[in-house]
């Protein structure tokens, strides 16, 4: 099935914008007594769609397919193979005058617990011919910077850390679903251990 990308992209921006404005309303009810979190911030952040440049390579449009709103089955995998599963959502939309995509990864909390939430900002760098990606989660105390692009029919992003080489992949992408997985290698990429396995299902 061929997607109408205009509808898909508009839906992605709208979903992210609605979520950001919800956060603004929450902040206005006590989260920010000085009014520092204002609607103007989010009006300037959210874009109606991508900034498409004539003659740009197909790699620049690689993430168009994941814009929108998704229901998610999250799964974390321990060293012994034990899986911890939780439901949540993923919201993806265009920002920064359409030059970048931002998303919100949200896990639905158990009663009495804080929800897990993080955000990714990604853009295509035509000089490097790669996507540059930064993931931030205050609750996880995490900042991860990756680079990558299309690889063997999937999107693959890489970074190195003291724990080893990390690979995040988006695969089996269709108009209705895709798979996101995180792997780590401690032997220079010869073998990989999967520690996250998430399944995304597009909302109607």
VENQUI-V261223 format. One record per pair of residues at least 24 apart in sequence whose C-alpha atoms are under 6 Angstrom apart, sorted by the first residue. I is the first residue (numbers start at 1). GAP is how many residues later the second one is. Records with the same first field share a line. If there is no record, write none. Layout:
BEGIN
I=GAP  GAP
END
This chain:
BEGIN
9=40  58
10=38  39
11=57
12=55  56  80  81
13=35  80  81
16=75  77
45=50  51
46=49
47=47  48  50  51
49=45  49
50=48
51=47  48
60=64
67=25  26
68=24
69=134
70=130  131  132  133
71=129  130
72=127  128
73=125  126
74=124
75=121  122  123
76=119  120
77=118  119
176=25  26
177=24  25
END
